[in-house]
Amino acid sequence: MSFTKFSFKLNFTVAQADNQLGILSIDSNVDWDSFLDFSKWLISMLDAKLISHDMGADIHHVVFEFEGTRLFIIFEDTSNSLWLELDNNNDTEVLAFIATLLNKS
């Protein structure tokens, strides 16, 4: 599995607004078929732990844990949207920290 084929960009204006909702939107070259590989790559980059992966008709849903905080990586095929989402909106500082880490990548 090659992890170097992925690219992504965070829009900090959007990220700051979405952070209040517990969401971090990601623009990337990920598609339906590459989502799980991308998720594993992102989780390993964050030194986090993969918990589970579920797939529906048009949505991928990965659950992972980062420093004791549970998060989701979600890909919606119809809109080609990818985002990180908090399990608990009280953990917005963790999402902001992740955004900082990803921006350095």
N, C-alpha and C positions, 0 to 999 in steps of 0.2 A: 504494500500500500504506500503510495507516494503522497507525502504531506506537503510538498512544495508547490503543488498545482493550485492552491487556494489563495485567493486574495479577498480582502474585505476593507471597508472604509466605514468609519463612524462619523456621523454628522453631529458635532457637539451641540449645536443649537437644538436639534431634535432630541438628542440624548438628554440634555438637561431638562427639557419639558417632560419627556417620557419617563425620566428617572423618578419623578414624583408619582407616577403610576406604576412603578416597578417594572418598567420595560426599557430595553436598550435595543433600538432598531439597528440592523446591520445591512449595509449594501455589500453584496458579494457576488462571486461567480458561481455560487452553489446552485445546483438544480436538484430535482427529485432523487436522481440516482446517486449523486455525490454527497447528499446531506449527512448520512451516517458517518462516512469517512471524515467529512469536515468537522462534525461534532466531536468525534474521537480526537482529532487533531487539536481542536480548540481546547478541549478538556485537558489534554496532555500539556498543552502550552501553559495553561493556568495551574498546572500541578493539582488538578482537582480529581474527583472520583466519579466515574460513570455509575449511575444507579440502575437505569432502565431505558429502554427504547420501545415506544409504541408507534404504530402506524395505522392511520385510518384511510378513508377513500382519497382524501386530498391533503392530509396533514401528517407530518412527522413530529414526534414529541419525545425529546430526550430529557431525562431527569438526571441531574448531577449535583454533587455537593462540593462546595468551595469553602474551605476554612470554617466548617460547621454550618454553613448556610446552604439551604436547598434551593436550586434554581432549575429552570427549564430552558432548553434551546428548542425553538419551534420553527418549523418551515411549513408554510401554507402554499401549496402548489398552484392553485388557481390565480392568486395574486403574485406569485413568486416572491413572497415576503419571508424574511428571516429575522428572528429576534430572540433576545434573552429576556427571560421573565422571572421575577422573584416569586417564590412560593409564599413569602410573607412580606407585605409592603413595609413593614417596620425595618427592613434590612436595606434600605435605599443606599446607605453609605457603602455597603458591600458592592452594589451595582456600580456606584460611582468609582470605586477602587478598581473594579474589573475594567471599566471603560478606560481608565488611566493606563492600566497594564496593556490593554489591546491597542491603544493608540501608540504605544512605544514599539509595538511589533512591526 
